[in-house]
Amino acid sequence: YHLNCHVPTIPAMPSGDFMCTLCEELPESDTTPISEHGSKRKAPTGIPDRDLKVCEKILLELFSHEHSVPFHDPVPTSVPNYHKIIAHPMDFTTIKNKLSRKHFNHYQT
């Protein structure tokens, strides 16, 4: 896989033992409560870790599909009438960015 389309992004060629996201087994479902009753700790936001891994794995499979290239990047605003016809355009790169916990508009459960 290319480093820039791998989900999550791999900043440099991995060294040592490396297993791609598609080959990696998903962790068991965590049944631990997010926060204990009466706890002062703020509950984590966003998608639970296992669900995030599932989303990343699906997205990587979509990125890897031979017919998915037109969906990798946003459609340029220079394409006539596209943004008039498609009210809420979406592409794999935008989804990938929103899956990052650091993204300001990270997906929520």
Secondary structure in CASP SS format (residue, H / E / C, confidence):
PFRMAT SS
TARGET T0000
AUTHOR 0000-0000-0000
METHOD secondary structure of the structure
MODEL  1
Y C 1.00
H C 1.00
L C 1.00
N C 1.00
C C 1.00
H C 1.00
V C 1.00
P C 1.00
T C 1.00
I C 1.00
P C 1.00
A C 1.00
M C 1.00
P C 1.00
S C 1.00
G C 1.00
D C 1.00
F C 1.00
M C 1.00
C C 1.00
T C 1.00
L C 1.00
C C 1.00
E C 1.00
E C 1.00
L C 1.00
P C 1.00
E C 1.00
S C 1.00
D C 1.00
T C 1.00
T C 1.00
P C 1.00
I C 1.00
S C 1.00
E C 1.00
H C 1.00
G C 1.00
S C 1.00
K C 1.00
R C 1.00
K C 1.00
A C 1.00
P C 1.00
T C 1.00
G C 1.00
I C 1.00
P C 1.00
D H 1.00
R H 1.00
D H 1.00
L H 1.00
K H 1.00
V H 1.00
C H 1.00
E H 1.00
K H 1.00
I H 1.00
L H 1.00
L H 1.00
E H 1.00
L H 1.00
F H 1.00
S H 1.00
H C 1.00
E C 1.00
H C 1.00
S C 1.00
V H 1.00
P H 1.00
F H 1.00
H C 1.00
D C 1.00
P C 1.00
V C 1.00
P C 1.00
T C 1.00
S C 1.00
V C 1.00
P C 1.00
N C 1.00
Y H 1.00
H H 1.00
K H 1.00
I H 1.00
I C 1.00
A C 1.00
H C 1.00
P C 1.00
M C 1.00
D C 1.00
F H 1.00
T H 1.00
T H 1.00
I H 1.00
K H 1.00
N H 1.00
K H 1.00
L H 1.00
S C 1.00
R C 1.00
K C 1.00
H C 1.00
F C 1.00
N C 1.00
H C 1.00
Y C 1.00
Q C 1.00
T C 1.00
END
